[in-house]
Amino acid sequence: MTAPEAAAATATALPLSGITVVALEQAVAAPFATRQLADLGARVIKVERPGAGDFARDYDHTVLGQASYFVWLNRGKESLELDVKAEHGQHVLAALLDRADVFVQNLAPGAADRLGLTATALRARHPRLICCSVSGYGADGPYARKKAYDLLVQCEAGLLSVTGTPDTPAKAGISVADIAAGMYAYTGVLTALYERERTGHGSTVEVAMLDALGEWMSQPVLFTSYGGQPPRRTGARHASISPYGPYRAADGQVFLGLQNEREWAVLCRDVLGRPGLAGDVRFATNTDRVAHDDQLTEIIEAALAALPADDVVAMLDAAGIASARLRTPAEFAAHPQLAARDRWRDVETPAGKVAALLPPVTVPGREPAMGRVPALGEHTAAILAELGLQP
């Protein structure tokens, strides 16, 4: 390879090219973290139970007969069927870890200990290894051995108490506790890799779903601890900002949100056609507007009642007021902004190509890997051969 060719290869190589990740993972949290690493060029070897694999493979069968969760979370990985409880499986896993940079696991509470896969034991043998454990409630404390699923952690973190209507609490419509933990595991591994470049030593990264979602719950906790009462459950409205949320127009709802008093005055003058409303003592400050939100909603909806929703959005855009229309998942998939920015790519799966969004972080001139979603055990033979081992 010539010097210019080498320079070009270096410029186009993905950031984690050459990094090997071994993952004993299942469900959502850890697979979400390792998929981000795979998109950045890491080699991710996903260790799966023989015959069954990651149980997320069977959550549903909606994507060309495959699970939507699995297709979303596992592109770009290699699937190795391995019984890690058997002597042969332990031998294979040890050989993999000899070559690995990162080990990620989110096994059931106590399972890693029983398999001898604690971070302390692994890093004693492999000082440069980065060990990342994702759990529900952390490694110690009274909940350490408690099983944790997304909805249950949402409950324990208080999310359901602030989400929903005044009469009915509601969970988030996506796996928010899992996603939070996966993102912190991902950034924790990246931080550990950066630190290893400076020190030459690996490290241990631990992420609990409760802690991850707890970070995201900090504002309601502060509001409650220092305000003396919890935020109200307000459906699609904001508990502590007004006007903010859905408002009826002639043919549907428009969502709008204000951030300051200047925007409030502009809304009154340029959209509602009532400039004097900005000086109404009931609505003089955001705190006042929140206290009188029901009255304010009636006034806003009366002003918009004869206007088509698209016209309302155009008025809000012209006034510099943030707004949105409520979209379904299908409507989001067809979002004109995503199409204009070319944000969709085809990803190969065992059943055919599926559309997937590019990762959120964009680096001009560089495409993420976005590799094939593996069939169960698709890479078992090749990996064992690479290790010089027999099935």
Order of alpha helices (4+ residues) and beta strands (2+ residues): alpha-beta-alpha-beta-alpha-beta-alpha-beta-alpha-alpha-beta-alpha-alpha-alpha-beta-alpha-alpha-beta-beta-alpha-alpha-alpha-alpha-beta-alpha-alpha-beta-beta-alpha
